[in-house]
């Protein structure tokens, strides 16, 4: 399991994860980066579908609230939820 998931702290002590954007949009437009971008660990990328479904408002940001209310939690999603809850108690 990946131990370094990039998380941020939002308003009201609400941690969140900004999901990486797709390189190709639905309309076929592709996005390229001219400078080296931070690469997410492969294990995290392979598990994205497990938590992408929790994105209730479709803004590509997974908040603690969304994960808490997510019905289809996998082992990965449950682990991310537990990490977010621990981070929340530290601030």
C-alpha positions in Angstrom: 0.0 0.0 0.0 1.2 3.5 -0.9 2.1 5.5 2.2 2.7 8.9 0.6 -0.7 9.9 -0.8 -0.7 13.7 -1.5 -3.4 15.3 0.6 -4.3 18.9 1.4 -6.3 20.5 4.2 -9.3 22.5 3.3 -11.7 24.8 5.1 -13.3 23.5 8.3 -10.5 21.1 8.9 -11.6 18.9 5.9 -8.7 17.0 4.2 -9.0 16.3 0.5 -7.1 14.7 -2.5 -6.8 16.4 -5.9 -7.1 13.7 -8.4 -4.7 13.8 -11.4 -6.4 14.9 -14.6 -6.8 12.7 -17.6 -4.3 13.5 -20.4 -7.1 13.2 -23.0 -10.5 14.8 -22.6 -13.8 13.4 -23.7 -13.7 15.7 -26.8 -10.3 14.4 -27.9 -8.2 17.3 -26.7 -4.9 16.2 -25.2 -2.9 18.0 -22.4 0.8 18.0 -22.3 3.3 19.4 -19.8 6.5 21.1 -21.0 8.2 20.7 -17.6 8.5 17.5 -15.7 5.4 17.0 -13.5 5.3 15.1 -10.2 4.6 11.5 -11.0 2.1 9.7 -8.7 3.2 6.3 -7.5 2.0 3.5 -9.8 0.2 1.7 -7.0 -1.8 4.9 -6.4 -2.6 5.3 -10.1 -3.8 1.7 -10.3 -6.2 2.2 -7.4 -7.7 5.5 -8.6 -10.9 3.9 -9.9 -11.6 2.7 -6.3 -11.9 6.3 -5.0 -12.9 8.2 -8.2 -16.4 6.8 -7.8 -16.6 8.7 -4.4 -16.3 12.1 -6.2 -20.0 13.0 -5.7 -19.9 16.5 -7.3 -17.5 15.5 -10.1 -15.0 18.2 -9.4 -12.0 15.8 -9.4 -11.4 16.4 -5.7 -12.1 13.7 -3.2 -12.9 15.1 0.2 -13.2 13.4 3.6 -16.9 14.0 3.6 -17.3 12.3 0.1 -15.3 9.3 1.3 -17.2 9.0 4.5 -20.5 8.9 2.5 -19.2 6.6 -0.2 -21.1 3.3 -0.2 -18.7 1.1 -2.3 -15.6 1.3 -0.2 -12.8 -1.0 -1.2 -9.8 -1.7 0.9 -7.9 1.1 -0.7 -10.7 3.6 -0.2 -11.0 2.5 3.4 -7.3 3.0 4.0 -7.4 6.5 2.4 -10.4 7.4 4.6 -8.6 6.3 7.7 -5.5 8.4 6.7 -7.7 11.4 6.1 -9.4 11.0 9.5 -6.0 10.8 11.2 -4.8 14.0 9.4 -8.0 15.8 10.4 -7.4 15.1 14.1 -3.8 16.5 14.0 -4.9 19.9 12.9 
